[in-house]
Amino acid sequence: MSAAANKKLMQDIFAAAASPDPDVRDRSLFSASLADDAKWIVTGQYSWSRTFTGKDAILKDLHGYVRSRLRDRARTVAERFIADGDIVVVEAKGDNVTPEGVRYDNDYCLVFRFEDGKIKEIREYCDSVLTEKVLGRFPQAAVRAAG
């Protein structure tokens, strides 16, 4: 796929998943666009820092746990897309609340690498202090395939 096509796909994924109407949100395009052996790398040196390897680990271990710590209205809204070859960089802002009523509106820089039309790797950069302050340490019990 071209840089323009990769960028368009990421724009479509974020538009569907971040709709202001929770009843319309659709994360299926993201799931369908992930390579089976994709990797999500949470950068840094804190409890969440690790590599989630495989589609199942990304969707269940990482996203599943994050969803358990947020109310149903959780979403991440893209603010900018930059594409170059097989890389698309997305600057985004969280719009989230925990079940305890605490806001979790982290800033993200997500670097997506494509291979054969699928998302092969995601590198996540965010405010790690905010993540642990609001969501807590990432539990080891929630990790099956993380490295």
N, C-alpha and C positions, 0 to 999 in steps of 0.2 A: 504494500500500500504506500501511497505517497504521503509526504508530510501533511499535506492539506487534508487527505482522507483520514489520516490518524487523528488530526486535530478535530475534524468534524465528528468523528466517532466519540471522542472524549467530550465534546460539547453536547452531543446527544445523550451520552451516559449521565452527565451531571444534570442536564435539564430534566431528564426523566426522574432521577433519584432525588432531586432537590426541589420538586414542585412545592409551592407554598401550601397547597392543599394535601394534607397527609393521606386522604383517600385516593389520590391520584398518583402518588409516588410509586415508581416502579424501578426496582433494582435489578430486574431480570436481564437488561441489556449489558450491565456490568458483568454479571455472572456468565452470560453467554460469550462475552468477549475475552474472558480470562483463559489463558492456555492451561491445560490440565496440570502442567508442571511449573506454573508461574511461581514467582517468589515475591513476597512483600517484606521489604527490609525496613524495620523501624530503627532509624539511626540513633546515635547517641550512646550514652553510658548510664542508663537508668533501667529500672525493672522491666520496662516495656521493650527495651532494645533487644532485638533478636530478628531472625529471618524465619518467616512463616513459609514453608515450602509446600507447594501443591494447592490446587484450587480449594480442596476440602479444608485444609488448615487455614487458609485465608478467610473463607466464608464462615466456618464454624468456630475455629479457635480465636481468631482475632475479631472479626466482625460480630460473631455471636456473643463474645464476652462484652464488647463495647456496647452492643444493643441492650445487654442485660443491665448495664449501668446508666442507661439513658431512657427517658420517657419516649413513648411511641412517636412523638413529633420530631424526633432527631433527624437532622439533615446537615449536609455540608454543601455550602454554596460556592461555586467557582466564581472567581473575580477576574481571572486572566488566564489565557491559554497561549503558550508559545510552542511552536513546532519546528523541529529541525530533523530531517531524515526520519529515523525510526524512533525519535524521542519527542514526547509531548510533556511540557512542564505546565502544571496547573497550580496557580495560587488560589487558595480557597479559605473560607472562614466557616467555622462551625456555628450552628444555631441550635443549641442543645440545652436540655435541663435534665438533671439527675432525678431519680424518684424522690430524693429528699428535698427537691426544689432549688438546688444550687445550679447556677448557670455554668455551662461548659462551652465557651465560644472560642476555641483554640484557632490559631492561625496555622495554615498548612502550606507547605510547598511539596507537591507530589510530582515525582519524576517517573513517567511511564515510558517503558521501552517496549516496542512492538517487534514481533517476529512472526512472519507468515500470517499477518493480519490479526494476530491475537496479542493481548497484553501478556508479555513474558516476565516483566519485572516492574515492581513499584518500589521506589525509595521514598520514604516519608520523613519529612523534617517538620518539627513542630516545637512548641513550648513544652519541654519535658517536665519542668517544674509545675506548670499548670495541670498537666495530665495527672501526675501523681497526687497533687493537692486535691483535685476534684474527684478523679476516678479511683485513686488509690494505686497501690503497687499492683503490677500484673501478677496474678496468682499462678504459681507453677502448676497447680492442678488443672488449669485450663489449657495447658499446652500438651499436644500430642506429637505434632510433627515439626515443632519449631526447633531451630538450631541455635 
